[in-house]
């Protein structure tokens, strides 16, 4: 498995939907596939993924008349990523974004990732 090349933080917009900012967060990232849940099934995200050479692995929303085909097996593996974020958010400092600066937040995420890695390796 490849290591992550970058870590991006988006600016907080309060009640703005995540799918509105997703394209900005995935710009410049090279990957074979883009895994996301139904909430990210937007034309902007799908067209960007295809133009960037990524296979969109996003199930279509149930209300679409034409259901798009996606790799269901690969989609089931995204729970590993979800579990990683769950483990990160168990640390209160990360879950509540307690730090004041982005640098301090990223440092806290790195420290927590090291702790998770050390627990797995033990």
Residue, then its C-alpha position, 0 to 999 in steps of 0.5 A: x500500500x502506498x503512503x499518503x503523499x499529502x495531507x490537506x485541510x479545508x477551510x471551515x465553512x460551517x454548514x457547507x456540504x462536504x461534497x462542495x469542497x471535495x474537488x478542492x481537496x482531491x486536486x493534485x492527488x494521483x490515484x487509481x480510484x476515488x472511493x467515497x460514499x453516496x454523499x459525494x455522488x455529484x457531477x463535479x466530483x465524478x467528472x474531476x475524477x475521470x479527468x484526473x484518471x481515477x476510477x470513481x468508486x462512488x455508489x449512485x444515489x438511490x433516486x437517480x433514474x440511471x444507476x451508474x456501475x461501480x466496483x462494489x468489492x473495492x467500495x467495501x474496502x473503504x471501511x478500512x479508511x473509515x475505521x482509521x478516522x474513527x480511531x483518530x477521532x477517539x482522541x478528544x483533541x482531534x475530534x474537537x479540533x482543540x488546537x488553534x493552528x493547522x500545524x498543531x492539528x496536523x502534528x496531533x494527527x501525526x502523533x496519534x497515527x504513530x500511537x495507532x501504528x505502534x499499537x498495531x505493531x506490538 
